[in-house]
Amino acid sequence: MAEVLSTETPVIGRLDVPSHDTLSDDLRQLVEQHGGDNWIRALSLNPATARRFTHYFEKLFATEGRLPIDERELIAVIVSRTNGCGLCAIHHAHALGEALGDRVQARRIALDYHLADLSARQLALAEIAETITTSPRAITEKHFDRLRRLGLDDADILEAIETASWFNHTNRIFIAAGVVPDEKYFSALT
């Protein structure tokens, strides 16, 4: 029988998350800086983990990267969908919609990128992200040659690999901890 979640007490995940008022000032600020979302609240259980995680996330997503933000978000969505991480898939589908200026396209990509009208470059990035997620040893020089023909240099390709790999790491944390997607990402779909 499926577990029914109570609507009275918000469930964050499988771990006991500390209340906001028990956090240190700097950790409370970190949680607030990231919108108080369930993922950061879950990580606040271990302040060192929360700080390491957000530091890397901010460097990879909140600062300028080699790849445009829409391509980094595309990779995040593809990896998260492939892994079945609902938390990251919905969060980054929302961010992808903002980056593309097209929420419908972002949702199509999140559901099945094969049915979305992707550019050749987007398709190549989606396919390499999926391959890194499902069978990284299957990556060959052909993948890199294809990306190079589409305008990526080797440093860009490395950032694509890094982004896909980091999201595989992230997905495993949130899937294992059972972190529930925030309600606001469901209401934001309209």
RAURDA-V656707 format. One line per field, one symbol per residue. ss: DSSP state (A for helix, B for strand, O for the rest). burial: + if it has 24 or more other ideal C-beta (glycine too) atoms within 12 Angstrom, else -. Layout:
# RAURDA-V656707
ss->???
burial->???
This chain:
# RAURDA-V656707
ss->OOOOOOOOOOOOOOOOOOOAAAOOAAAAAAAAAOOOOAAAAAAOOOAAAAAAAAAAAAAAAAOOOOOOAAAAAAAAAAAAAAAOOAAAAAAAAAAAAAAAOOAAAAAAAAAAAAAOOOOAAAAAAAAAAAAAAAAAAAOOAAAAAAAAAOOOOAAAAAAAAAAAAAAAAAAAAAAAAOOOOOAAAAAOOO
burial->----------+++---+-----+---+--++--+-++++++++++----+--++--+--++---+-+++++++++++++++++-+++++++++++++-++----++++++--+--+-+--+++++++++++++-----+---+---+--+-+---++-+++++++++++++-+++-+-++++--+-----
